[in-house]
Amino acid sequence: MKNVKAIIFDAYGTLFDVNSAAEKCKERLGDKWEGFANYWRTTQLEYTWLRSLMKRHKDFWKITEDSLDKSMNFYKIDNSMRGELLNLYKVLTPFPEVKETLEHLKQSKFKLAILSNGTPDLLNELVVSNELKDIFDDIFSVEEVGVFKPDSKVYDLPIYKYNVDKNEVLFLSANTWDVSGAGNYGYNSIWLNRNNNIFDKLDFVPTNQISKLSELLDLI
């Protein structure tokens, strides 16, 4: 850790709860709200990977819309809820310990940044709506390279901006495929394992895993 110069965070599922949009509508969605939320997220990720492989890029917001349409159709949810769910996705709720942890890190020597599949507009709205706009030195979006994580072009972005070596970046994600992508690329990659999940077999095993973001403070 002593060589680290920048701490980079994934956004969706790591800092911000991707299920919070559906959860805020759970009275109308009923018992299926969580299954629907997970299906929406899984479809969204599948679309990013498939479009990257097919070289048929759409930005993350359009993919979010497309994956929502499929999910609503699968769960037979009335289309009148579409606009509400999309608006709530723009202002996802951060996990409880995120803001306080980031405020502590802001007082440190490290560059702090987000590296995300989200569009610049989506990411800016998220940090502003959650009063985090003064925390980050940079917000890196895959739209700068036109392909989604875990393509190495995405992980290049902070390296070029900060003129640092790969092993000088500490990267955190709750998404195992993202941790593996960043770790295989050369980052010091930490898994934020909020739900006691099992790590994937993708030729990388993180040296460290934490169960909530605040545990990062003990590592650094």
Number of C-alpha atoms within 10 A of each C-alpha: 11 6 10 19 18 22 20 26 22 22 24 21 18 22 25 20 18 22 21 20 21 25 19 16 15 14 10 13 17 10 10 13 20 16 14 22 19 15 19 25 20 13 17 22 19 14 20 23 17 13 17 18 13 9 11 11 19 17 17 23 18 13 19 21 17 15 21 22 15 15 22 18 12 12 14 10 16 10 11 8 13 14 11 14 18 16 11 16 20 17 21 24 19 21 16 14 13 16 18 12 16 19 14 12 19 16 9 11 10 16 19 20 20 22 24 23 26 23 19 17 11 16 23 16 17 21 21 12 14 15 11 17 16 10 18 18 14 15 21 24 23 22 18 12 12 16 24 27 20 20 18 15 15 23 24 14 17 23 17 10 10 12 10 14 15 19 19 19 25 24 24 28 26 26 18 22 18 20 28 25 21 28 24 18 19 17 23 22 28 25 26 24 19 14 9 9 9 8 16 13 10 13 9 18 18 15 10 12 18 17 14 19 24 18 14 17 11 6 9 11
